[in-house]
Amino acid sequence: MKKIKFIDLVIVAIFIGAVLFTVKVIQMFEVQGQEPATLVTAFFGACVSELAICWRIYAGKKKIVPDDDDDLEEEVIEDDDPVVYYDLDGGSGGKCAPDAGSEEVSG
């Protein structure tokens, strides 16, 4: 059997609170004929944000174990193309990086 974690209890408590809040709002609507829209918006906004935080904590605690079949090697990409530098403000002119046919570029 899977062990119940504290975060699971927090999520259950949030859902129970949301159900109780909804029941009270329905009762208030039956008595007064209108619901407190601002209170409902604030309450469910807080519930959604709290659940998002709980999900982020829960997802962050998962352990990622790589498979033995996967080779997690870093691949070094070597770029043989030279870097080209240009003087864009019209100064002394830019130069290309050394290359087999490179010439000085005038600005």
Backbone hydrogen bonds, N-H to C=O, Kabsch-Sander energy under -0.5 kcal/mol:
donor,donor_aa,acceptor,acceptor_aa,energy
9,L,5,K,-1.3
10,V,6,F,-2.0
11,I,7,I,-2.1
12,V,8,D,-2.1
13,A,9,L,-2.4
14,I,10,V,-2.1
15,F,11,I,-2.1
16,I,12,V,-2.6
17,G,13,A,-2.4
18,A,14,I,-2.2
19,V,15,F,-2.2
20,L,16,I,-2.5
21,F,17,G,-2.5
22,T,18,A,-2.3
23,V,19,V,-2.2
24,K,20,L,-2.2
25,V,21,F,-2.4
26,I,22,T,-2.2
27,Q,23,V,-2.2
28,M,24,K,-2.5
29,F,25,V,-2.3
30,E,26,I,-2.0
31,V,27,Q,-1.7
32,Q,28,M,-2.9
33,G,29,F,-1.9
37,A,35,E,-1.5
40,V,36,P,-2.4
41,T,37,A,-2.5
42,A,38,T,-2.5
43,F,39,L,-2.6
44,F,40,V,-2.5
45,G,41,T,-1.9
46,A,42,A,-2.2
47,C,43,F,-2.2
48,V,44,F,-2.4
49,S,45,G,-2.2
50,E,46,A,-2.4
51,L,47,C,-2.4
52,A,48,V,-2.2
53,I,49,S,-2.1
54,C,50,E,-2.3
55,W,51,L,-2.5
56,R,52,A,-2.2
57,I,53,I,-2.3
58,Y,54,C,-2.7
59,A,55,W,-2.9
60,G,56,R,-1.9
61,K,57,I,-1.2
62,K,59,A,-0.7
64,I,62,K,-0.5
65,V,63,K,-0.7
72,L,70,D,-0.9
73,E,71,D,-1.4
76,V,74,E,-0.6
77,I,75,E,-0.6
78,E,76,V,-0.7
79,D,77,I,-0.6
80,D,78,E,-0.7
85,Y,95,K,-1.2
88,L,86,Y,-0.9
90,G,87,D,-0.7
96,C,103,E,-0.5
97,A,83,V,-0.8
102,S,99,D,-1.0
105,V,94,G,-1.3
106,S,104,E,-0.5
